[in-house]
Amino acid sequence: MYVQWCVKGISSGADPYSPDMFDWDAAKNVLRSEEGIISNWWRKKGRISPNEVAGQLTENNLDRHLHDYGNFGPDTPFISLASGSVERDPILAGNFVYSAVDTALEFATDAWGRPGALFYCWVSVALNPAVEIQGVAEAVRDLNVYHRWSRYQLEGEITAKVHIPANQIKKVEWWDGSQSMTDPQDTFFNPSFVDPSVVTNVREFF
């Protein structure tokens, strides 16, 4: 496994599974409450059990999350994260980098049509497909791991499962294109954040 930094964009507006609105206070509360980011499937159900999780983490559900989100999105146990991607153009003999932040902003602001939040987090990623294992994310952007062609590959997606713990989220930013498209309006740093160095395989001498 390896540790991957990612960005999650969440748009402002009505929460379909609660009477609340997702705004800057709600974005900060994701960290303050230590709830973290939970999948739509969990939010919709309210309560889940381990055996239910196992039944949700299937290759078919992952494929629907990636390629049929319009229909499957409200029920998906997966969480899309942007991590950047590279497109290789053999005609121009060049590589083109797609920014994780730019991709996340596109989703968070609905193409600058509304305010939204960017969450900066880390996840552990499997080196091979491991859809059934909840504790590791899937590198669906990596063509060496997922070989199938996907029109969304350049979104640079890392797909987490069911829940991203709050202590893996370093900070959240609030963006409002009507105020600025280059800088966030506010930033909140998570006081409970745990650096990913605790799970890497590097040991210091003593």
Backbone as a printed PyTorch tensor [residue, N CA C, xyz], in Angstrom:
tensor([[[  0.8310,  -1.1900,   0.0000],
         [  0.0000,   0.0000,   0.0000],
         [  0.8770,   1.2560,   0.0000]],

        [[  0.2750,   2.3720,  -0.3650],
         [  0.9450,   3.6530,  -0.2700],
         [ -0.0540,   4.6910,   0.2120]],

        [[  0.4510,   5.8040,   0.6900],
         [ -0.3930,   6.8980,   1.1670],
         [ -0.5360,   7.9350,   0.0590]],

        [[ -1.7660,   8.3390,  -0.2270],
         [ -2.0430,   9.3050,  -1.2800],
         [ -2.7710,  10.5180,  -0.7040]],

        [[ -2.2440,  11.7090,  -0.9610],
         [ -2.9690,  12.9370,  -0.6290],
         [ -4.0350,  13.1840,  -1.6920]],

        [[ -5.2180,  13.6110,  -1.2590],
         [ -6.3420,  13.8210,  -2.1600],
         [ -7.1120,  15.0740,  -1.7530]],

        [[ -7.9930,  15.5010,  -2.6460],
         [ -8.8760,  16.6270,  -2.3770],
         [-10.3080,  16.2020,  -2.6790]],

        [[-11.2050,  16.4700,  -1.7370],
         [-12.6250,  16.1660,  -1.9130],
         [-13.4080,  17.4600,  -2.0290]],

        [[-14.1270,  17.6410,  -3.1260],
         [-14.9600,  18.8200,  -3.3030],
         [-16.4160,  18.5090,  -2.9910]],

        [[-17.0330,  19.3270,  -2.1510],
         [-18.4480,  19.1780,  -1.8200],
         [-19.1380,  20.5230,  -2.0320]],

        [[-20.2120,  20.4980,  -2.8030],
         [-20.9040,  21.7230,  -3.1670],
         [-21.8630,  22.1710,  -2.0750]],

        [[-22.0760,  23.4640,  -1.9620],
         [-23.0430,  23.9990,  -1.0170],
         [-24.4570,  23.7250,  -1.5050]],

        [[-25.4040,  23.8460,  -0.5750],
         [-26.7970,  23.6510,  -0.9430],
         [-27.4870,  22.7220,   0.0280]],

        [[-28.6770,  22.2610,  -0.3420],
         [-29.4850,  21.4160,   0.5240],
         [-28.8670,  20.0220,   0.6340]],

        [[-28.8320,  19.4940,   1.8420],
         [-28.4100,  18.1160,   2.0720],
         [-29.6190,  17.2220,   1.8180]],

        [[-29.5340,  16.3000,   0.8370],
         [-30.7150,  15.4950,   0.5020],
         [-31.1250,  14.5200,   1.5980]],

        [[-30.2400,  14.2940,   2.5980],
         [-30.5590,  13.3000,   3.6230],
         [-30.7490,  13.9140,   5.0040]],

        [[-30.8940,  15.2420,   5.0780],
         [-31.1430,  15.8980,   6.3580],
         [-31.8040,  17.2370,   6.0680]],

        [[-32.4110,  17.8540,   7.0970],
         [-33.0510,  19.1610,   6.8700],
         [-32.0610,  20.3070,   6.8140]],

        [[-30.7810,  20.0210,   6.9540],
         [-29.7700,  21.0670,   7.0320],
         [-29.2280,  21.4510,   5.6520]],

        [[-28.6410,  22.6320,   5.5990],
         [-27.9360,  23.0910,   4.4200],
         [-26.4470,  22.8300,   4.5980]],

        [[-25.7610,  22.5080,   3.4980],
         [-24.3080,  22.3850,   3.5670],
         [-23.7160,  23.7460,   3.2620]],

        [[-23.1530,  24.3680,   4.3030],
         [-22.5420,  25.6820,   4.1760],
         [-21.1920,  25.6480,   4.8820]],

        [[-20.5930,  26.8200,   5.1030],
         [-19.2620,  26.8620,   5.7070],
         [-19.2750,  26.2810,   7.1160]],

        [[-20.3000,  26.5580,   7.8950],
         [-20.3820,  25.9840,   9.2360],
         [-20.4940,  24.4640,   9.1800]],

        [[-21.2870,  23.9550,   8.2550],
         [-21.4260,  22.5120,   8.1150],
         [-20.1170,  21.8790,   7.6640]],

        [[-19.3770,  22.5730,   6.7890],
         [-18.0920,  22.0480,   6.3240],
         [-17.1100,  21.9400,   7.4830]],

        [[-17.0340,  22.9720,   8.3200],
         [-16.1450,  22.9220,   9.4820],
         [-16.5900,  21.8470,  10.4640]],

        [[-17.8980,  21.6220,  10.5590],
         [-18.4170,  20.6470,  11.5150],
         [-18.0520,  19.2170,  11.1380]],

        [[-17.7610,  18.9720,   9.8600],
         [-17.2710,  17.6570,   9.4510],
         [-16.0160,  17.2970,  10.2450]],

        [[-15.1810,  18.3070,  10.5350],
         [-13.9550,  18.0950,  11.3030],
         [-14.1880,  18.2700,  12.8050]],

        [[-14.9210,  19.2810,  13.1900],
         [-15.1610,  19.5440,  14.6090],
         [-15.8870,  18.3900,  15.2890]],

        [[-16.8510,  17.8140,  14.5900],
         [-17.6360,  16.7180,  15.1730],
         [-16.8870,  15.3930,  15.1370]],

        [[-15.7700,  15.3710,  14.3780],
         [-14.9710,  14.1640,  14.1640],
         [-15.7570,  13.0740,  13.4380]],

        [[-16.8040,  13.4800,  12.7300],
         [-17.5660,  12.5200,  11.9300],
         [-16.8130,  12.1080,  10.6790]],

        [[-16.1010,  13.0560,  10.0860],
         [-15.4180,  12.7800,   8.8340],
         [-16.3740,  12.8030,   7.6640]],

        [[-15.9140,  12.3040,   6.5430],
         [-16.7170,  12.2620,   5.3210],
         [-17.2860,  10.8630,   5.1620]],

        [[-18.5980,  10.7560,   5.1010],
         [-19.2390,   9.4530,   4.9570],
         [-19.8970,   9.3620,   3.5800]],

        [[-20.0270,   8.1450,   3.1070],
         [-20.5810,   7.9170,   1.7720],
         [-22.0760,   8.2270,   1.7550]],

        [[-22.6050,   8.4500,   0.5650],
         [-24.0340,   8.7020,   0.4170],
         [-24.8670,   7.5270,   0.9210]],

        [[-24.3680,   6.3170,   0.6950],
         [-25.0950,   5.1230,   1.1470],
         [-25.2750,   5.1400,   2.6580]],

        [[-24.2130,   5.4640,   3.4060],
         [-24.2920,   5.5100,   4.8660],
         [-25.2110,   6.6440,   5.3190]],

        [[-25.0530,   7.8120,   4.7060],
         [-25.8870,   8.9520,   5.0840],
         [-27.3650,   8.6630,   4.8500]],

        [[-27.6710,   7.9800,   3.7650],
         [-29.0560,   7.6810,   3.4320],
         [-29.6500,   6.6640,   4.3950]],

        [[-28.8480,   5.6580,   4.7740],
         [-29.3470,   4.6090,   5.6730],
         [-29.4020,   5.0650,   7.1190]],

        [[-28.4910,   5.9110,   7.5100],
         [-28.4540,   6.3640,   8.8920],
         [-27.6150,   5.4750,   9.7930]],

        [[-27.8730,   4.1840,   9.7730],
         [-27.1010,   3.2150,  10.5550],
         [-26.7370,   2.0500,   9.6480]],

        [[-25.5070,   1.5670,   9.7800],
         [-25.0580,   0.4390,   8.9660],
         [-24.3590,  -0.5780,   9.8580]],

        [[-24.2360,  -1.7960,   9.3420],
         [-23.5610,  -2.8690,  10.0810],
         [-22.4380,  -3.4360,   9.2220]],

        [[-21.4480,  -4.0920,   9.8350],
         [-20.3210,  -4.6460,   9.0660],
         [-20.7450,  -5.5900,   7.9470]],

        [[-21.7490,  -6.4290,   8.1870],
         [-22.1540,  -7.3570,   7.1280],
         [-22.8040,  -6.6270,   5.9590]],

        [[-23.4390,  -5.4700,   6.2360],
         [-23.9960,  -4.6690,   5.1460],
         [-22.8940,  -4.0450,   4.3110]],

        [[-21.8270,  -3.6160,   4.9600],
         [-20.6960,  -3.0300,   4.2430],
         [-20.1170,  -4.0380,   3.2670]],

        [[-19.9190,  -5.2520,   3.7320],
         [-19.3340,  -6.2880,   2.8790],
         [-20.1640,  -6.5080,   1.6200]],

        [[-21.4790,  -6.4210,   1.7410],
         [-22.3450,  -6.6240,   0.5830],
         [-22.3340,  -5.4700,  -0.4000]],

        [[-21.8570,  -4.3060,   0.0280],
         [-21.8360,  -3.1320,  -0.8340],
         [-20.5510,  -2.9910,  -1.6380]],

        [[-19.4520,  -3.5330,  -1.1100],
         [-18.1490,  -3.3310,  -1.7540],
         [-17.9200,  -4.4070,  -2.8130]],

        [[-18.4980,  -4.1680,  -3.9780],
         [-18.4050,  -5.1090,  -5.0970],
         [-17.8810,  -4.3890,  -6.3260]],

        [[-17.3380,  -5.1520,  -7.2720],
         [-16.8380,  -4.5660,  -8.5190],
         [-17.9620,  -3.9100,  -9.3060]],

        [[-19.1400,  -4.5140,  -9.2870],
         [-20.2690,  -3.9410, -10.0180],
         [-20.6620,  -2.5870,  -9.4330]],

        [[-20.6960,  -2.4800,  -8.1060],
         [-21.0330,  -1.1950,  -7.4930],
         [-19.9680,  -0.1420,  -7.7600]],

        [[-18.6990,  -0.5480,  -7.7710],
         [-17.6390,   0.4060,  -8.0980],
         [-17.7900,   0.9000,  -9.5290]],

        [[-18.0980,   0.0010, -10.4380],
         [-18.2890,   0.3920, -11.8340],
         [-19.4710,   1.3560, -11.9720]],

        [[-20.5440,   1.0920, -11.2490],
         [-21.7050,   1.9950, -11.2990],
         [-21.3640,   3.3540, -10.7010]],

        [[-20.5680,   3.3530,  -9.6410],
         [-20.1390,   4.6190,  -9.0370],
         [-19.3630,   5.4610, -10.0500]],

        [[-18.5080,   4.8140, -10.8310],
         [-17.6580,   5.5260, -11.7760],
         [-18.3930,   5.9230, -13.0490]],

        [[-19.3000,   5.0660, -13.5260],
         [-19.8510,   5.2680, -14.8650],
         [-21.3700,   5.4140, -14.9210]],

        [[-22.0380,   5.3260, -13.7610],
         [-23.4980,   5.5050, -13.7300],
         [-23.8800,   6.3080, -12.4850]],

        [[-23.0750,   7.3220, -12.1800],
         [-23.2770,   8.0590, -10.9370],
         [-24.6200,   8.7920, -10.9030]],

        [[-25.1050,   9.2090, -12.0590],
         [-26.3810,   9.9040, -12.1010],
         [-27.5070,   9.0970, -11.4940]],

        [[-27.4600,   7.7800, -11.6780],
         [-28.4850,   6.9030, -11.1190],
         [-28.0690,   6.2900,  -9.7850]],

        [[-26.7770,   5.9710,  -9.6480],
         [-26.3070,   5.2280,  -8.4770],
         [-25.7920,   6.1280,  -7.3650]],

        [[-25.5360,   7.4000,  -7.6650],
         [-24.9180,   8.3040,  -6.6990],
         [-25.5600,   8.3400,  -5.3290]],

        [[-26.8910,   8.4260,  -5.2230],
         [-27.5110,   8.4800,  -3.8920],
         [-27.2950,   7.2290,  -3.0530]],

        [[-26.9370,   6.1170,  -3.6940],
         [-26.7920,   4.8490,  -2.9810],
         [-25.3590,   4.3280,  -2.9510]],

        [[-24.4060,   5.1210,  -3.4210],
         [-23.0510,   4.6070,  -3.5440],
         [-22.3410,   4.5250,  -2.1880]],

        [[-21.6360,   3.4190,  -1.9340],
         [-20.8140,   3.3170,  -0.7250],
         [-19.4120,   3.8880,  -0.9410]],

        [[-19.1240,   4.3490,  -2.1450],
         [-17.7950,   4.8500,  -2.4880],
         [-17.7520,   6.3730,  -2.4180]],

        [[-16.5510,   6.9040,  -2.2300],
         [-16.3370,   8.3490,  -2.1160],
         [-15.2590,   8.7590,  -3.1070]],

        [[-15.6060,   9.6260,  -4.0310],
         [-14.6650,  10.0810,  -5.0550],
         [-13.7470,  11.1590,  -4.5010]],

        [[-12.4480,  10.9830,  -4.7410],
         [-11.4380,  11.9550,  -4.3360],
         [-10.5860,  12.2950,  -5.5500]],

        [[-10.1960,  13.5570,  -5.6740],
         [ -9.3180,  13.9670,  -6.7660],
         [ -7.8710,  13.9150,  -6.2900]],

        [[ -7.0010,  13.3800,  -7.1380],
         [ -5.5860,  13.3120,  -6.7700],
         [ -4.6730,  13.7340,  -7.9140]],

        [[ -5.2570,  14.2280,  -8.9890],
         [ -4.4610,  14.6330, -10.1400],
         [ -4.2440,  13.4910, -11.1100]],

        [[ -4.0270,  13.8380, -12.3560],
         [ -3.8180,  12.8160, -13.3810],
         [ -2.9320,  13.3810, -14.4820]],

        [[ -2.3930,  12.4750, -15.2900],
         [ -1.5200,  12.8630, -16.3970],
         [ -2.0440,  12.2500, -17.6860]],

        [[ -2.1790,  13.0730, -18.7140],
         [ -2.5780,  12.5900, -20.0390],
         [ -1.3540,  12.6140, -20.9480]],

        [[ -1.1020,  11.5010, -21.6000],
         [  0.0190,  11.4160, -22.5380],
         [ -0.5020,  11.5510, -23.9570]],

        [[  0.0110,  12.5220, -24.6770],
         [ -0.4010,  12.7610, -26.0630],
         [  0.7330,  12.3080, -26.9880]],

        [[  0.5640,  11.1710, -27.6740],
         [  1.6440,  10.6670, -28.5280],
         [  1.8750,  11.5180, -29.7730]],

        [[  0.8530,  12.2570, -30.2070],
         [  1.0060,  13.0950, -31.3990],
         [  1.8640,  14.3150, -31.0840]],

        [[  1.5670,  14.9490, -29.9630],
         [  2.3390,  16.1280, -29.5490],
         [  3.5860,  15.7550, -28.7600]],

        [[  3.7280,  14.4700, -28.4700],
         [  4.8790,  13.9760, -27.6940],
         [  5.0300,  14.7540, -26.3810]],

        [[  3.8980,  14.8560, -25.6850],
         [  3.9300,  15.5910, -24.4190],
         [  2.9740,  15.0120, -23.4060]],

        [[  3.2410,  15.3220, -22.1410],
         [  2.3620,  14.9360, -21.0440],
         [  1.6620,  16.1750, -20.5040]],

        [[  0.3760,  16.0330, -20.1970],
         [ -0.4240,  17.1470, -19.7080],
         [ -0.9700,  16.7960, -18.3310]],

        [[ -0.6770,  17.6530, -17.3600],
         [ -1.0370,  17.3980, -15.9630],
         [ -2.3790,  18.0540, -15.6490]],

        [[ -3.2650,  17.2810, -15.0100],
         [ -4.5560,  17.7820, -14.5700],
         [ -4.5300,  17.8790, -13.0490]],

        [[ -4.7260,  19.0650, -12.5320],
         [ -4.5930,  19.3480, -11.1110],
         [ -5.7390,  18.7560, -10.2980]],

        [[ -5.3980,  18.1570,  -9.1560],
         [ -6.4110,  17.6390,  -8.2340],
         [ -7.2790,  18.7720,  -7.6980]],

        [[ -6.6610,  19.9110,  -7.3800],
         [ -7.4130,  21.0410,  -6.8340],
         [ -8.3790,  21.5870,  -7.8710]],

        [[ -7.9350,  21.7290,  -9.1240],
         [ -8.8190,  22.2330, -10.1750],
         [-10.0200,  21.3050, -10.3780]],

        [[ -9.7580,  20.0040, -10.3810],
         [-10.8480,  19.0430, -10.5560],
         [-11.8270,  19.1160,  -9.3960]],

        [[-11.3070,  19.1600,  -8.1690],
         [-12.1740,  19.2230,  -6.9900],
         [-12.9790,  20.5150,  -6.9660]],

        [[-12.3600,  21.6260,  -7.3850],
         [-13.0760,  22.9000,  -7.4360],
         [-14.2270,  22.8610,  -8.4310]],

        [[-14.0240,  22.1830,  -9.5410],
         [-15.0860,  22.0660, -10.5510],
         [-16.3310,  21.4320,  -9.9430]],

        [[-16.1170,  20.3920,  -9.1200],
         [-17.2460,  19.7190,  -8.4770],
         [-17.7950,  20.5480,  -7.3190]],

        [[-16.8930,  21.1040,  -6.4920],
         [-17.3280,  21.8150,  -5.2900],
         [-18.1570,  23.0530,  -5.6210]],

        [[-17.7930,  23.7380,  -6.6910],
         [-18.4770,  24.9870,  -7.0310],
         [-19.4980,  24.8140,  -8.1560]],

        [[-19.6770,  23.5710,  -8.6180],
         [-20.5860,  23.3290,  -9.7460],
         [-20.2330,  24.2560, -10.8970]],

        [[-18.9330,  24.1980, -11.2700],
         [-18.3760,  25.0430, -12.3380],
         [-18.5440,  26.5260, -12.0150]],

        [[-18.2580,  26.8810, -10.7710],
         [-18.2920,  28.2470, -10.2530],
         [-19.6980,  28.8150, -10.1900]],

        [[-20.6910,  27.9430, -10.1670],
         [-22.0660,  28.4130, -10.0660],
         [-22.5440,  28.6100,  -8.6390]],

        [[-21.7880,  28.0920,  -7.6540],
         [-22.1750,  28.2220,  -6.2490],
         [-20.9420,  28.0380,  -5.3760]],

        [[-20.9900,  28.4230,  -4.1210],
         [-19.8590,  28.1680,  -3.2270],
         [-19.7230,  26.6760,  -2.9240]],

        [[-18.5480,  26.3120,  -2.4140],
         [-18.3250,  24.9220,  -2.0400],
         [-17.0710,  24.7650,  -1.2070]],

        [[-16.8680,  23.5560,  -0.7220],
         [-15.7640,  23.2650,   0.1950],
         [-14.7880,  22.2840,  -0.4290]],

        [[-13.5010,  22.4910,  -0.1240],
         [-12.4570,  21.5390,  -0.4860],
         [-11.8700,  20.9600,   0.7960]],

        [[-11.9010,  19.6200,   0.9040],
         [-11.3010,  18.9190,   2.0330],
         [-10.0000,  18.2730,   1.5620]],

        [[ -8.9160,  18.5440,   2.2830],
         [ -7.6050,  17.9790,   1.9580],
         [ -7.3450,  16.8110,   2.9040]],

        [[ -7.2000,  15.6150,   2.3450],
         [ -7.1100,  14.4210,   3.1810],
         [ -6.1100,  13.4220,   2.5990]],

        [[ -5.7950,  12.4030,   3.4020],
         [ -4.9550,  11.3170,   2.9060],
         [ -5.6810,   9.9940,   3.1180]],

        [[ -5.3980,   9.0510,   2.2210],
         [ -5.9480,   7.6980,   2.3370],
         [ -4.8550,   6.6900,   1.9970]],

        [[ -5.0080,   5.4910,   2.5050],
         [ -4.1350,   4.3900,   2.1180],
         [ -4.7070,   3.7530,   0.8650]],

        [[ -3.8520,   3.4910,  -0.1170],
         [ -4.2970,   2.9920,  -1.4140],
         [ -3.6610,   1.6330,  -1.6870]],

        [[ -4.4570,   0.6980,  -2.1750],
         [ -3.9540,  -0.6280,  -2.5180],
         [ -3.1600,  -0.5710,  -3.8150]],

        [[ -2.1220,  -1.3890,  -3.9020],
         [ -1.3200,  -1.4600,  -5.1270],
         [ -2.0090,  -2.2640,  -6.2100]],

        [[ -2.9720,  -3.0850,  -5.8250],
         [ -3.7520,  -3.8980,  -6.7600],
         [ -5.2310,  -3.6950,  -6.4430]],

        [[ -6.1330,  -4.0470,  -7.3580],
         [ -7.5590,  -3.9410,  -7.0520],
         [ -7.9060,  -4.7430,  -5.7940]],

        [[ -8.5940,  -4.0730,  -4.8610],
         [ -8.9740,  -4.7130,  -3.6000],
         [-10.3200,  -4.1480,  -3.1630]],

        [[-11.2990,  -4.2650,  -4.0290],
         [-12.5910,  -3.6100,  -3.8200],
         [-13.2400,  -4.0570,  -2.5190]],

        [[-13.0560,  -5.3090,  -2.1400],
         [-13.7440,  -5.8460,  -0.9650],
         [-13.1330,  -5.3860,   0.3530]],

        [[-11.9490,  -4.7840,   0.3230],
         [-11.2560,  -4.3810,   1.5410],
         [-11.5830,  -2.9280,   1.8530]],

        [[-12.3420,  -2.6950,   2.9150],
         [-12.8190,  -1.3390,   3.2220],
         [-11.6950,  -0.3800,   3.5610]],

        [[-10.6390,  -0.8550,   4.2030],
         [ -9.6210,   0.0340,   4.7360],
         [ -8.6760,   0.6350,   3.7320]],

        [[ -8.7680,   0.2420,   2.4590],
         [ -7.8810,   0.8080,   1.4420],
         [ -8.7060,   1.3720,   0.2940]],

        [[ -8.2110,   2.4480,  -0.2920],
         [ -8.8770,   3.0710,  -1.4300],
         [ -8.3970,   2.4410,  -2.7290]],

        [[ -9.1430,   2.7220,  -3.8110],
         [ -8.8270,   2.1710,  -5.1230],
         [ -8.2570,   3.2550,  -6.0330]],

        [[ -7.1320,   2.9350,  -6.6810],
         [ -6.4880,   3.8790,  -7.6060],
         [ -7.0730,   3.6960,  -8.9990]],

        [[ -8.3260,   4.0870,  -9.1710],
         [ -9.0150,   3.8300, -10.4380],
         [ -8.4730,   4.6710, -11.5800]],

        [[ -7.7040,   5.7310, -11.2800],
         [ -7.0850,   6.5480, -12.3400],
         [ -5.8500,   5.8660, -12.9210]],

        [[ -5.2730,   4.8870, -12.1790],
         [ -3.9840,   4.2740, -12.5330],
         [ -4.1990,   3.1860, -13.5820]],

        [[ -3.7390,   3.4320, -14.7980],
         [ -3.9490,   2.4730, -15.8820],
         [ -3.1490,   1.2020, -15.7010]],

        [[ -2.1410,   1.2300, -14.8290],
         [ -1.4050,   0.0020, -14.5320],
         [ -2.1690,  -0.8990, -13.5650]],

        [[ -3.2050,  -0.3390, -12.9360],
         [ -4.0200,  -1.1060, -11.9880],
         [ -5.4010,  -1.3900, -12.5770]],

        [[ -6.0450,  -0.3410, -13.0850],
         [ -7.3600,  -0.4810, -13.7150],
         [ -7.2010,  -0.2320, -15.2100]],

        [[ -7.2820,  -1.3000, -15.9960],
         [ -6.9310,  -1.2470, -17.4180],
         [ -8.0770,  -0.7990, -18.3190]],

        [[ -9.3020,  -0.8980, -17.8330],
         [-10.4530,  -0.5650, -18.6700],
         [-10.4610,   0.9200, -19.0190]],

        [[-10.8240,   1.2270, -20.2620],
         [-10.9370,   2.6240, -20.6600],
         [-12.0800,   3.2790, -19.9040]],

        [[-11.8500,   4.5250, -19.4540],
         [-12.8880,   5.2800, -18.7680],
         [-12.8170,   6.7260, -19.2230]],

        [[-13.9530,   7.2980, -19.5600],
         [-13.9880,   8.7010, -19.9830],
         [-13.6530,   9.6370, -18.8310]],

        [[-13.6670,   9.1190, -17.5900],
         [-13.4190,   9.9520, -16.4180],
         [-12.0140,   9.7710, -15.8430]],

        [[-11.1470,   9.0620, -16.5410],
         [ -9.8170,   8.7620, -16.0060],
         [ -9.0290,  10.0280, -15.7010]],

        [[ -9.2010,  11.0620, -16.5030],
         [ -8.4170,  12.2920, -16.3180],
         [ -8.9180,  13.1520, -15.1540]],

        [[-10.0030,  12.7200, -14.5000],
         [-10.4060,  13.4020, -13.2750],
         [ -9.4930,  13.0080, -12.1160]],

        [[ -8.6180,  12.0420, -12.3500],
         [ -7.6030,  11.6940, -11.3580],
         [ -8.1600,  11.0810, -10.1010]],

        [[ -9.1290,  10.2040, -10.2720],
         [ -9.8700,   9.7530,  -9.1020],
         [ -9.1740,   8.6570,  -8.3020]],

        [[ -9.1960,   8.8490,  -6.9960],
         [ -8.9450,   7.8080,  -6.0140],
         [-10.2910,   7.5640,  -5.3440]],

        [[-10.7010,   6.3100,  -5.2080],
         [-12.0270,   6.0090,  -4.6770],
         [-11.9100,   5.3870,  -3.2910]],

        [[-12.3380,   6.1500,  -2.2740],
         [-12.3790,   5.6450,  -0.9070],
         [-13.6810,   4.8780,  -0.6960]],

        [[-13.7790,   4.2210,   0.4680],
         [-14.9170,   3.3320,   0.7160],
         [-15.5930,   3.6460,   2.0460]],

        [[-16.8680,   3.9500,   1.9630],
         [-17.7830,   4.0860,   3.1010],
         [-17.5060,   5.3230,   3.9600]],

        [[-16.2280,   5.5560,   4.3550],
         [-15.9670,   6.5960,   5.3530],
         [-14.5090,   7.0330,   5.2910]],

        [[-14.2830,   8.3400,   5.3830],
         [-12.9380,   8.8880,   5.5680],
         [-12.8950,   9.4980,   6.9600]],

        [[-12.1240,   8.9250,   7.8790],
         [-12.0820,   9.4470,   9.2490],
         [-11.6500,  10.9090,   9.2930]],

        [[-12.2060,  11.6490,  10.2450],
         [-11.8970,  13.0700,  10.3670],
         [-10.4210,  13.3130,  10.6150]],

        [[ -9.7540,  12.4160,  11.3490],
         [ -8.3500,  12.6690,  11.6720],
         [ -7.4130,  12.4560,  10.4810]],

        [[ -7.9660,  12.0390,   9.3290],
         [ -7.1820,  11.9570,   8.1010],
         [ -7.3970,  13.1780,   7.2010]],

        [[ -8.1820,  14.1380,   7.6810],
         [ -8.4690,  15.3510,   6.9220],
         [ -7.7010,  16.5110,   7.5460]],

        [[ -6.7860,  17.0880,   6.8030],
         [ -5.9120,  18.1280,   7.3560],
         [ -6.6150,  19.4700,   7.5040]],

        [[ -7.3910,  19.8430,   6.4890],
         [ -8.0420,  21.1530,   6.5110],
         [ -9.2060,  21.1710,   5.5370]],

        [[-10.0270,  22.1960,   5.6770],
         [-11.1050,  22.4430,   4.7220],
         [-11.0560,  23.9040,   4.3200]],

        [[-11.2860,  24.1630,   3.0390],
         [-11.3300,  25.5250,   2.5040],
         [-12.7260,  25.8080,   1.9790]],

        [[-13.1350,  27.0640,   2.0550],
         [-14.4150,  27.4980,   1.4940],
         [-14.1430,  28.4110,   0.3030]],

        [[-14.7080,  28.0450,  -0.8460],
         [-14.4920,  28.7880,  -2.0840],
         [-15.8030,  29.3800,  -2.5770]],

        [[-15.7310,  30.6120,  -3.0370],
         [-16.8860,  31.2980,  -3.5960],
         [-16.4090,  32.0810,  -4.8180]],

        [[-16.7710,  31.6040,  -5.9960],
         [-16.3040,  32.2160,  -7.2330],
         [-16.7670,  33.6440,  -7.4230]],

        [[-17.8540,  34.0280,  -6.7660],
         [-18.3160,  35.4170,  -6.8850],
         [-17.3980,  36.3700,  -6.1350]],

        [[-16.5480,  35.8220,  -5.2470],
         [-15.5910,  36.6290,  -4.4970],
         [-14.1760,  36.4990,  -5.0630]],

        [[-13.7650,  35.2700,  -5.3750],
         [-12.4310,  35.0420,  -5.9380],
         [-12.3660,  33.6470,  -6.5290]],

        [[-11.6930,  33.5370,  -7.6760],
         [-11.4580,  32.2330,  -8.2870],
         [-10.0150,  31.7800,  -8.0980]],

        [[ -9.2510,  32.5340,  -7.3390],
         [ -7.8450,  32.1900,  -7.1280],
         [ -7.5130,  31.8840,  -5.6710]],

        [[ -8.3600,  32.3270,  -4.7450],
         [ -8.0750,  32.1180,  -3.3290],
         [ -9.3550,  31.7290,  -2.5920]],

        [[ -9.2380,  30.8650,  -1.5850],
         [-10.4240,  30.5190,  -0.7900],
         [-10.8440,  31.6890,   0.0930]],

        [[-12.1350,  31.7150,   0.4600],
         [-12.6350,  32.7650,   1.3430],
         [-12.2610,  32.5080,   2.8020]],

        [[-12.1000,  31.2300,   3.1400],
         [-11.7580,  30.8940,   4.5190],
         [-11.1230,  29.5060,   4.5490]],

        [[-10.3610,  29.2530,   5.6170],
         [ -9.6940,  27.9660,   5.8030],
         [ -9.7880,  27.5680,   7.2750]],

        [[-10.1070,  26.2990,   7.5050],
         [-10.1580,  25.7820,   8.8760],
         [ -9.2510,  24.5590,   8.9650]],

        [[ -8.2650,  24.6160,   9.8550],
         [ -7.3440,  23.5070,  10.0570],
         [ -7.8660,  22.5890,  11.1560]],

        [[ -7.7770,  21.2990,  10.9020],
         [ -8.3030,  20.2950,  11.8230],
         [ -7.3610,  20.1130,  13.0150]],

        [[ -7.7980,  20.4350,  14.2270],
         [ -6.9190,  20.2710,  15.3870],
         [ -6.6640,  18.8080,  15.7450]],

        [[ -7.4740,  17.8900,  15.2020],
         [ -7.3250,  16.4640,  15.5060],
         [ -6.6200,  15.6950,  14.3880]],

        [[ -6.0620,  16.4220,  13.4100],
         [ -5.4170,  15.7660,  12.2740],
         [ -4.2220,  14.9270,  12.7190]],

        [[ -4.0950,  13.7380,  12.1060],
         [ -2.9630,  12.8530,  12.3450],
         [ -2.1600,  12.7460,  11.0570]],

        [[ -0.8730,  13.0810,  11.1190],
         [ -0.0220,  13.0490,   9.9430],
         [  0.1410,  11.6150,   9.4340]],

        [[  0.1370,  11.4110,   8.1190],
         [  0.2380,  10.0400,   7.5900],
         [  1.5720,   9.3690,   7.8320]],

        [[  2.5560,  10.0980,   8.3340],
         [  3.8530,   9.4700,   8.6070],
         [  3.7270,   8.3220,   9.6030]],

        [[  2.6570,   8.3230,  10.4040],
         [  2.5020,   7.2550,  11.4010],
         [  2.2080,   5.9050,  10.7600]],

        [[  1.7740,   5.9040,   9.4960],
         [  1.4590,   4.6280,   8.8520],
         [  2.4090,   4.3070,   7.7010]],

        [[  3.4610,   5.1060,   7.5230],
         [  4.4310,   4.7920,   6.4680],
         [  5.4420,   3.7900,   6.9780]],

        [[  6.2270,   3.2390,   6.0520],
         [  7.1720,   2.1810,   6.4250],
         [  8.5870,   2.7010,   6.6370]],

        [[  8.7070,   3.9790,   7.0250],
         [ 10.0160,   4.5620,   7.3150],
         [ 10.1980,   4.6460,   8.8260]],

        [[ 11.2950,   4.1010,   9.3310],
         [ 11.6170,   4.1890,  10.7430],
         [ 12.8940,   4.9970,  10.9410]],

        [[ 12.8710,   5.8690,  11.9220],
         [ 14.0430,   6.6490,  12.2460],
         [ 14.9920,   5.8220,  13.1290]],

        [[ 16.2750,   6.1000,  13.0290],
         [ 17.2150,   5.4180,  13.9220],
         [ 17.1580,   6.0430,  15.3140]],

        [[ 17.6450,   5.3320,  16.2920],
         [ 17.6950,   5.8540,  17.6640],
         [ 18.9340,   5.3270,  18.3640]]])
